[in-house]
Amino acid sequence: MLHVQDGQCGLCAHFGEHHNGEQHVVQIRTKQEAPEELTEDCLHPRHAPLNLRVTAVSGCDGYVPARADA
């Protein structure tokens, strides 16, 4: 398991945006831990055309904190 910190993709609103509310995304945001092999789409408007797949501990300057209920 990887520890996910503020500013990293796993806690960003754009991480797995199509999967908001699904158990694996909720678990990452509440426990701040993610499996090492997990990747998700980055749907940040600036990055979406690139079809990026990121890990929960990836990061960029476009970080937007996820809502607590998402």
Secondary structure, 3 states (H helix, E strand, C coil): CEECCCCCHHHECCECHHHCCCHHHHHHHHHCEECCCCCEEECCCCCHHHCCEECCCCCCCCCCECCCCC
